[in-house]
Amino acid sequence: MRLAALALLPALGATPVLAASGSVELAGRTILLPPGEWQELGRTLEERRLSDGTPYAEGAALFIATAPLSDGNQPPDASGTRPLGMVLIRHASRLPEGRAAWPVIDACAAEGGYRTAVLVTPRPDSQACLHVAHRLGPDTLALARMPIESAPTLWRSYVARLKEDADWGPRNWIAAAYRFADPQGALSVEYRFNPEAAGFPPDGRDAPANAWLPNRLDRTRTRFVTRIADWAQSNFPRLRNAFERGTIDRPLRAP
């Protein structure tokens, strides 16, 4: 069972979107995207201040890749799509040159999940970690029950699509979540993959019955999760380099 190619096909109905591929810049940080074109559904940039009043920006963004729906017997319907993957960016920030103002929070201590990795950093006040984990779809599907104007700004275009079809979003995501931080700034980026787009049946059960929980994986699901985890770990140094230096030595490869 293979993960479908992450290529942008039809847009999300009438929702205005921007296309991106390769990498994006946000609040002074470079974030790599998996191969293909991605729809930017939301972006926020908030001005914050250090204790001495020095301003800096903190950014967040949401990207999604979709594929056309097909029943297997007819050509894909260009009017219908389903999510293949999501990139959720948060806490993107870079302080002005020479400024260092906050302690690095312990965001690398997550337990459970499928795999955790922590890179040794050259400074005790910096961190770089990866956590591959299961995410229940309802963390986004629940947004469909609120008015669009009440949804977080970052998620409003996604909510608009769920308003059209509450079953459009997946019941489960397999997420590779990275956290990078040092006294000059931070970045959290999460790459989510939809197992339903790879042919797995929807599973809307909560814990402890959900088939994607680490202790309930069957052999086929284990292979799928392992491939995502191996992909995430192989890209770890590349993403860290982009965070620290803003340079791209090689693009991300497909899972």
MIDO-688025 format. One record per atom (N, C-alpha, C, O): x, y, z. Coordinates in steps of 0.05 Angstrom, whole numbers, padded with zeros to 5 digits, always signed. Example, Ala and Ser with C-alpha at 12.3 -4.5 7.8 and 13.67 -1.06 7.14 Angstrom:
! residues 2
+00264-00114+00156+00246-00090+00156+00264-00066+00156+00285-00066+00169+00257-00045+00142+00273-00021+00143+00258+00001+00157+00268+00023+00161
This chain:
! residues 255
+00017-00024+00000+00000+00000+00000+00018+00025+00000+00035+00027+00017+00013+00043-00019+00031+00066-00022+00016+00092-00016-00008+00094-00021+00031+00111-00005+00020+00137-00001+00019+00151-00027+00038+00153-00042-00005+00162-00034-00008+00176-00059+00011+00199-00061+00019+00211-00041+00018+00206-00086+00037+00229-00090+00024+00254-00080+00000+00259-00084+00041+00271-00068+00031+00296-00056+00031+00317-00078+00049+00334-00078+00012+00317-00095+00010+00337-00116-00016+00351-00114-00037+00339-00109-00015+00377-00118-00039+00394-00116-00056+00390-00142-00045+00392-00164-00081+00383-00138-00099+00380-00161-00121+00402-00159-00114+00425-00159-00147+00395-00158-00166+00417-00156-00164+00433-00131-00156+00423-00110-00171+00458-00132-00172+00475-00109-00196+00468-00091-00213+00453-00100-00197+00479-00068-00218+00473-00049-00243+00490-00055-00248+00510-00042-00258+00481-00075-00282+00495-00082-00276+00524-00089-00258+00530-00105-00291+00542-00077-00288+00571-00082-00269+00584-00063-00265+00608-00064-00256+00568-00045-00239+00579-00025-00214+00591-00038-00200+00577-00053-00208+00617-00033-00183+00628-00044-00159+00615-00032-00157+00613-00007-00140+00606-00049-00116+00594-00039-00092+00604-00054-00095+00614-00076-00068+00600-00043-00043+00605-00056-00029+00579-00059-00030+00562-00041-00014+00575-00081+00001+00550-00085+00029+00554-00077+00041+00576-00080+00041+00534-00065+00069+00535-00057+00082+00508-00062+00068+00487-00062+00108+00508-00066+00123+00483-00070+00151+00487-00061+00161+00510-00063+00165+00466-00053+00193+00468-00046+00198+00478-00018+00207+00463-00001+00192+00503-00013+00196+00515+00014+00180+00541+00016+00171+00552-00005+00176+00550+00040+00162+00575+00045+00179+00590+00066+00193+00579+00081+00176+00617+00066+00188+00634+00085+00167+00645+00104+00146+00654+00094+00172+00644+00129+00152+00654+00149+00167+00665+00173+00181+00650+00187+00163+00690+00179+00174+00703+00203+00204+00698+00205+00214+00693+00227+00218+00700+00182+00247+00697+00183+00257+00668+00183+00281+00664+00185+00238+00649+00180+00246+00621+00180+00240+00609+00153+00221+00616+00139+00257+00589+00145+00253+00574+00120+00242+00547+00128+00253+00532+00144+00219+00540+00116+00205+00514+00122+00204+00498+00096+00193+00508+00076+00214+00474+00096+00213+00457+00073+00186+00443+00070+00174+00436+00090+00177+00440+00045+00152+00426+00040+00159+00400+00025+00178+00399+00009+00143+00379+00029+00147+00354+00013+00142+00360-00016+00130+00380-00023+00151+00342-00034+00147+00346-00063+00118+00351-00070+00100+00340-00057+00114+00367-00091+00087+00373-00100+00080+00402-00095+00096+00417-00084+00056+00409-00103+00046+00436-00098+00026+00435-00075+00010+00417-00073+00027+00455-00058+00011+00456-00034-00006+00481-00034+00003+00502-00043-00031+00478-00025-00048+00501-00022-00044+00514+00005-00046+00501+00026-00039+00540+00005-00038+00554+00031-00066+00562+00039-00078+00579+00025-00076+00551+00060-00103+00556+00069-00105+00578+00090-00126+00591+00093-00083+00583+00104-00084+00604+00124-00056+00612+00132-00037+00596+00131-00053+00637+00141-00027+00647+00150-00033+00670+00170-00049+00687+00165-00019+00670+00192-00021+00692+00211+00007+00701+00218+00026+00686+00218+00009+00727+00225+00034+00738+00233+00028+00759+00255+00017+00780+00250+00036+00752+00279+00029+00768+00302+00054+00782+00313+00075+00771+00315+00050+00808+00319+00073+00823+00331+00073+00818+00361+00053+00821+00375+00096+00811+00371+00100+00807+00399+00123+00824+00408+00138+00835+00392+00127+00826+00435+00148+00843+00445+00163+00828+00468+00151+00814+00484+00189+00833+00468+00205+00823+00491+00199+00840+00515+00185+00860+00514+00210+00831+00538+00205+00846+00563+00215+00875+00562+00204+00892+00576+00235+00880+00545+00245+00908+00543+00231+00923+00521+00239+00946+00515+00210+00912+00509+00195+00926+00488+00204+00920+00460+00191+00930+00441+00225+00906+00456+00235+00900+00429+00214+00883+00414+00207+00862+00423+00205+00892+00390+00185+00877+00376+00197+00854+00359+00220+00855+00350+00181+00833+00356+00189+00811+00338+00162+00799+00328+00141+00803+00340+00164+00784+00307+00140+00771+00295+00140+00741+00300+00160+00728+00300+00116+00731+00305+00112+00702+00307+00091+00693+00287+00069+00703+00287+00099+00674+00270+00081+00666+00248+00071+00638+00250+00082+00621+00264+00048+00633+00237+00036+00606+00235+00024+00604+00207+00016+00624+00195+00023+00580+00196+00011+00576+00170+00001+00547+00168+00010+00529+00182-00018+00544+00149-00031+00518+00145-00031+00512+00115-00042+00529+00099-00020+00490+00107-00019+00482+00079-00032+00454+00076-00032+00439+00095-00044+00449+00053-00056+00423+00049-00053+00415+00020-00053+00432+00002-00050+00389+00015-00049+00378-00012-00073+00360-00015-00080+00345+00004-00086+00360-00038-00110+00344-00042-00107+00327-00067-00090+00332-00084-00125+00307-00069-00126+00290-00093-00156+00288-00101-00173+00289-00083-00162+00283-00126-00190+00280-00135-00201+00254-00125-00187+00234-00124-00227+00254-00119-00241+00230-00111-00247+00213-00136-00253+00224-00157-00247+00187-00132-00255+00169-00154-00266+00144-00141-00256+00135-00120-00286+00132-00155-00297+00107-00144-00283+00082-00155-00291+00060-00150-00261+00087-00170-00246+00065-00181-00255+00055-00208-00240+00042-00222-00280+00063-00216-00291+00054-00242-00293+00078-00261-00294+00074-00285-00295+00102-00250-00298+00125-00267-00274+00143-00263-00260+00141-00243-00268+00161-00282-00247+00181-00278-00252+00198-00254-00275+00202-00247-00231+00208-00241-00235+00225-00218-00253+00249-00224-00253+00260-00246-00270+00256-00205-00288+00278-00207-00273+00303-00198-00266+00306-00175-00269+00321-00217-00253+00346-00212-00267+00364-00191-00254+00382-00181-00293+00359-00186-00306+00376-00167-00303+00366-00138-00310+00380-00119-00292+00342-00135-00290+00331-00108-00261+00324-00102-00247+00312-00119-00252+00330-00079-00224+00324-00071-00224+00313-00043-00244+00314-00029-00201+00302-00035-00197+00293-00007-00169+00301+00000-00151+00303-00017-00163+00306+00026-00136+00313+00034-00117+00290+00032-00123+00267+00039-00094+00295+00021-00071+00276+00022-00053+00282+00046-00045+00263+00060-00047+00307+00049-00029+00314+00071-00033+00342+00080-00047+00358+00067-00022+00349+00103-00024+00375+00115+00003+00383+00126+00018+00366+00137+00010+00409+00124+00033+00420+00137+00024+00442+00156+00013+00462+00146+00028+00439+00181+00019+00458+00201+00044+00471+00214+00060+00457+00226+00047+00497+00210+00071+00511+00220+00062+00530+00242+00042+00544+00240+00077+00529+00265+00070+00546+00287+00096+00557+00300+00118+00546+00296+00093+00578+00316+00115+00588+00332+00139+00597+00316+00161+00599+00326+00135+00603+00290+00158+00611+00273+00166+00639+00282+00150+00658+00281+00192+00642+00290+00201+00668+00299+00231+00670+00297+00245+00650+00298+00241+00695+00295+00269+00700+00295+00273+00728+00308+00262+00748+00298+00287+00729+00329+00292+00754+00343+00311+00772+00327+00327+00762+00311+00310+00798+00332+00329+00816+00319+00358+00807+00325+00363+00795+00346+00376+00814+00307+00404+00805+00310+00415+00813+00337+00413+00836+00346+00428+00793+00349+00441+00799+00375+00423+00797+00399+00433+00800+00422+00397+00792+00395+00379+00790+00418+00375+00761+00425+00373+00743+00408+00373+00756+00451+00367+00730+00462+00351+00735+00487+00362+00747+00506+00326+00725+00488+00310+00734+00510+00293+00714+00525+00282+00720+00545+00292+00689+00515+00274+00671+00530+00288+00643+00534+00304+00635+00518+00280+00630+00555+00290+00603+00559+00276+00584+00539+00253+00589+00531+00290+00563+00532+00278+00543+00513+00260+00524+00529+00270+00511+00548+00235+00523+00523+00216+00506+00537+00222+00476+00531+00233+00470+00509+00215+00459+00549+00220+00430+00544+00197+00419+00528+00179+00406+00538+00199+00423+00501+00179+00413+00483+00187+00386+00471+00172+00376+00454+00209+00375+00480+00219+00350+00469+00214+00326+00488+00226+00305+00484+00197+00330+00507+00194+00309+00527+00168+00293+00523+00159+00279+00541+00156+00294+00499+00132+00280+00493+00136+00250+00496+00157+00240+00488+00117+00236+00507+00119+00207+00510+00098+00193+00493+00078+00206+00484+00101+00168+00489+00082+00153+00473+00087+00158+00443+00110+00165+00435+00067+00154+00426+00071+00158+00398+00085+00134+00385+00090+00114+00398+00093+00138+00360+00106+00117+00345+00137+00118+00348+00150+00097+00350+00148+00142+00347+00177+00145+00348+00184+00173+00358+00171+00193+00351+00205+00175+00374+00215+00201+00383+00245+00201+00379+00259+00182+00384+00255+00224+00369+00284+00227+00365+00292+00255+00373+00277+00274+00368+00315+00257+00386+00325+00283+00395+00354+00286+00384+00370+00268+00390+00359+00307+00369+00386+00312+00360+00403+00326+00381+00393+00343+00396+00428+00318+00384+00446+00331+00402+00452+00358+00390+00462+00360+00368+00448+00379+00405+00453+00406+00396+00478+00417+00408+00486+00409+00430+00492+00436+00394+00517+00446+00404+00515+00464+00428+00535+00470+00441+00491+00472+00435+00487+00490+00458+00467+00479+00477+00447+00466+00468+00471+00482+00503+00451+00471+00522+00425+00486+00522+00405+00476+00532+00424+00510+00510+00399+00525+00509+00385+00523+00482+00369+00541+00476+00391+00503+00467+00377+00498+00441+00366+00470+00441+00374+00453+00457+00348+00465+00423+00335+00439+00421+00327+00433+00393+00321+00451+00377+00326+00407+00387+00316+00397+00361+00306+00369+00365+00321+00351+00373+00280+00366+00361+00268+00339+00366+00246+00333+00346+00235+00350+00333+00240+00307+00344+00220+00296+00326+00203+00277+00342+00212+00261+00357+00176+00279+00337+00157+00261+00350+00138+00252+00329+00122+00269+00318+00138+00227+00322+00119+00215+00303+00096+00203+00318+00100+00186+00335+00072+00212+00312+00049+00205+00329+00023+00204+00313+00021+00213+00291+00003+00192+00326-00024+00191+00315-00040+00216+00324-00038+00224+00347-00055+00227+00305-00072+00249+00311-00101+00241+00303-00105+00233+00280-00119+00244+00321-00147+00239+00314-00158+00262+00296-00153+00285+00302-00172+00254+00275-00184+00274+00258-00202+00294+00272-00203+00317+00264-00218+00286+00292-00236+00304+00305-00224+00330+00315-00238+00349+00321-00197+00331+00318-00185+00356+00328-00189+00378+00307-00188+00401+00313-00194+00370+00282-00201+00389+00261-00230+00387+00254-00243+00407+00248-00241+00363+00254-00269+00360+00247-00288+00375+00266-00309+00384+00258-00280+00377+00291-00296+00391+00310-00300+00421+00302-00319+00434+00310-00281+00431+00287-00283+00458+00277-00308+00462+00260-00318+00485+00258-00317+00441+00247-00340+00443+00229-00365+00451+00244-00384+00460+00231-00366+00447+00270-00390+00453+00285-00391+00482+00294-00411+00491+00306-00370+00498+00289-00371+00526+00298-00374+00544+00274-00366+00537+00252-00385+00568+00278-00388+00587+00256-00360+00593+00245-00340+00594+00260-00358+00598+00219-00332+00603+00207-00319+00627+00220-00295+00626+00225-00334+00648+00226-00322+00671+00238-00312+00667+00266-00296+00682+00276-00321+00645+00279-00311+00638+00306-00287+00620+00306-00274+00617+00326-00281+00609+00283-00258+00591+00281-00232+00607+00282-00231+00630+00275-00210+00595+00292-00184+00608+00291-00178+00617+00263-00183+00602+00244-00166+00640+00260-00161+00652+00233-00146+00632+00216-00152+00630+00192-00127+00618+00227-00111+00599+00211-00127+00577+00198-00120+00567+00177-00150+00570+00211-00165+00547+00202-00191+00554+00187-00206+00536+00180-00196+00579+00181-00222+00586+00170-00228+00575+00143-00250+00566+00137-00208+00574+00125-00212+00562+00099-00217+00532+00101-00233+00521+00086-00203+00519+00119-00207+00491+00124-00236+00486+00135-00249+00467+00126-00244+00503+00153-00271+00501+00165-00292+00504+00143-00312+00490+00142-00287+00523+00125-00306+00528+00103-00310+00503+00086-00332+00497+00078-00289+00488+00082-00291+00463+00067-00306+00442+00083-00322+00427+00071-00302+00440+00109-00316+00421+00126-00346+00429+00127-00363+00411+00130-00352+00454+00125-00380+00462+00125-00394+00451+00100-00418+00444+00102-00380+00449+00078-00392+00437+00054-00395+00407+00057-00415+00395+00047-00377+00394+00071-00378+00365+00074-00362+00357+00099-00338+00357+00099-00377+00351+00120-00364+00345+00146-00347+00320+00145-00330+00316+00162-00352+00302+00125-00337+00278+00122-00312+00281+00105-00297+00262+00100-00307+00305+00095-00285+00310+00077-00258+00305+00091-00240+00293+00079-00255+00314+00116-00230+00311+00130-00226+00282+00139-00246+00268+00145-00202+00272+00142-00197+00245+00150-00203+00241+00180-00204+00260+00195-00208+00216+00187-00212+00209+00215-00186+00207+00231-00186+00209+00256-00164+00202+00217-00138+00199+00230-00117+00212+00212-00119+00213+00188-00097+00222+00225-00072+00231+00212-00049+00217+00225-00049+00210+00248-00028+00212+00209-00002+00203+00219+00016+00228+00217+00021+00238+00195+00026+00237+00239+00039+00263+00240+00069+00260+00248+00076+00245+00266+00086+00275+00233+00114+00278+00240+00118+00306+00249+00117+00325+00234+00121+00310+00276+00122+00336+00288+00150+00343+00297+00162+00328+00312+00160+00365+00287+00187+00374+00293+00186+00399+00311+00168+00416+00308+00205+00402+00329+00208+00426+00345+00237+00434+00345+00255+00419+00352+00242+00459+00337+00268+00471+00337+00267+00497+00353+00248+00512+00350+00287+00502+00370+00287+00526+00386+00315+00533+00395+00331+00515+00400+00320+00558+00398+00344+00568+00411+00337+00596+00422+00315+00605+00417+00355+00609+00436+00347+00635+00448+00341+00656+00428+00330+00677+00435+00347+00652+00402+00341+00672+00382+00314+00666+00367+00307+00682+00350+00300+00645+00374+00275+00640+00360+00267+00611+00362+00279+00595+00376+00245+00604+00348+00234+00577+00350+00219+00571+00324+00213+00588+00308+00212+00545+00321+00196+00536+00299+00184+00509+00307+00199+00491+00316+00158+00505+00303+00145+00479+00305+00132+00474+00278+00117+00491+00268+00138+00451+00267+00125+00444+00241+00117+00415+00242+00132+00398+00250+00092+00410+00232+00081+00383+00234+00071+00376+00206+00055+00389+00193+00082+00353+00196+00074+00342+00170+00054+00319+00176+00061+00299+00189+00030+00323+00166+00009+00302+00171+00002+00288+00145+00001+00300+00124-00002+00262+00147-00008+00245+00124-00034+00230+00130-00039+00220+00152-00051+00229+00109-00078+00217+00112-00077+00188+00103-00074+00182+00080-00080+00169+00122-00079+00141+00114-00102+00132+00097-00100+00113+00082-00125+00146+00098-00148+00140+00081-00141+00144+00052-00151+00130+00035-00124+00164+00046-00116+00170+00019-00098+00148+00008-00094+00146-00016-00086+00132+00026-00069+00109+00018-00085+00083+00017-00074+00062+00012-00112+00085+00021-00128+00061+00018-00138+00048+00043-00153+00029+00042-00130+00059+00066-00139+00048+00092-00168+00057+00097-00175+00079+00090-00184+00040+00109-00212+00048+00115-00213+00069+00137-00196+00069+00154-00233+00086+00136-00236+00106+00158-00240+00091+00185-00253+00070+00186-00229+00102+00206-00233+00091+00233-00238+00115+00251-00219+00129+00260-00263+00120+00258-00270+00143+00274-00272+00136+00304-00282+00153+00319-00262+00113+00312-00264+00106+00340-00244+00121+00357-00221+00126+00348-00252+00128+00381-00233+00140+00400-00216+00118+00413-00221+00095+00409-00196+00127+00428-00181+00108+00444-00199+00095+00465-00218+00108+00474-00195+00070+00472-00172+00053+00464-00177+00035+00440-00161+00017+00435-00199+00040+00425-00206+00021+00404-00195+00028+00377-00195+00011+00359-00185+00052+00373-00176+00061+00347-00153+00044+00337-00133+00039+00351-00155+00035+00312-00135+00017+00300-00108+00030+00295-00088+00016+00290-00106+00057+00297-00081+00070+00292-00065+00076+00318-00044+00087+00317-00076+00068+00341-00061+00071+00365-00036+00053+00364-00037+00031+00353-00013+00062+00375+00012+00047+00373+00009+00018+00381+00022+00000+00370-00007+00012+00402-00009-00015+00412-00030-00032+00397-00035-00055+00405-00042-00020+00376-00063-00035+00362-00057-00038+00332-00073-00048+00317-00033-00029+00324-00026-00030+00295-00024-00059+00286-00012-00076+00299-00037-00064+00263-00032-00090+00250-00008-00088+00232+00005-00067+00231-00002-00110+00218+00023-00110+00202+00023-00089+00180+00043-00076+00175+00000-00086+00166-00001-00067+00144+00001-00039+00154+00016-00022+00142-00013-00032+00175-00011-00005+00187+00018+00000+00198+00028+00022+00196+00030-00020+00209+00057-00017+00219+00076-00009+00197+00093+00008+00200+00073-00022+00174+00090-00015+00151+00086+00013+00142+00105+00028+00136+00061+00022+00141+00055+00050+00133+00067+00070+00153+00080+00089+00145+00063+00065+00179+00074+00083+00199+00104+00083+00199+00117+00104+00201+00116+00060+00195+00146+00058+00195+00157+00074+00171+00178+00087+00174+00143+00073+00148+00153+00088+00125+00152+00118+00131+00171+00132+00124+00131+00127+00143+00129+00156+00150+00150+00163+00171+00163+00184+00168+00154+00146+00191+00174+00152+00212+00202+00152+00200+00219+00169+00208+00208+00133+00183+00235+00132+00170+00239+00157+00153+00261+00169+00154+00219+00165+00138+00220+00190+00122+00226+00214+00141+00243+00230+00135+00211+00215+00163+00214+00238+00181+00242+00239+00193+00254+00261+00194+00253+00216+00201+00279+00216+00213+00301+00222+00193+00321+00235+00200+00298+00213+00169+00319+00218+00149+00320+00248+00141+00341+00257+00133+00298+00262+00144+00297+00290+00138+00304+00309+00162+00305+00333+00159+00308+00297+00185+00312+00312+00209+00335+00332+00206+00332+00356+00211+00360+00323+00199+00382+00342+00197+00377+00363+00176+00386+00386+00180+00364+00357+00154+00359+00376+00133+00340+00398+00143+00345+00422+00138+00320+00391+00159+00302+00411+00169+00315+00428+00191+00310+00452+00192+00332+00416+00206+00347+00431+00226+00365+00452+00213+00368+00474+00222+00379+00443+00192+00396+00461+00177+00381+00485+00166+00390+00508+00167+00357+00480+00156+00340+00502+00145+00332+00521+00168+00331+00545+00164+00327+00510+00192+00319+00527+00214+00343+00544+00223+00340+00568+00227+00366+00532+00226+00389+00546+00237+00402+00566+00218+00410+00587+00225+00404+00558+00192+00419+00574+00173+00401+00586+00151+00410+00604+00137+00376+00577+00149+00359+00588+00128+00367+00579+00100+00360+00591+00080+00383+00557+00099+00392+00547+00073+00380+00519+00068+00374+00505+00086+00378+00512+00042+00367+00487+00034+00389+00472+00019+00395+00479-00004+00401+00451+00031+00421+00436+00017+00409+00416-00002+00419+00412-00024+00386+00405+00005+00371+00387-00012+00342+00389-00005+00335+00394+00018+00324+00386-00025+00296+00388-00020+00287+00362-00005+00301+00342-00005+00263+00364+00007+00252+00340+00019+00244+00320-00003+00235+00328-00024+00248+00295+00002+00239+00274-00016+00211+00265-00008+00202+00272+00014+00198+00250-00025+00171+00240-00018+00173+00217+00001+00193+00202+00000+00153+00213+00018+00153+00190+00036+00152+00164+00020+00152+00142+00032
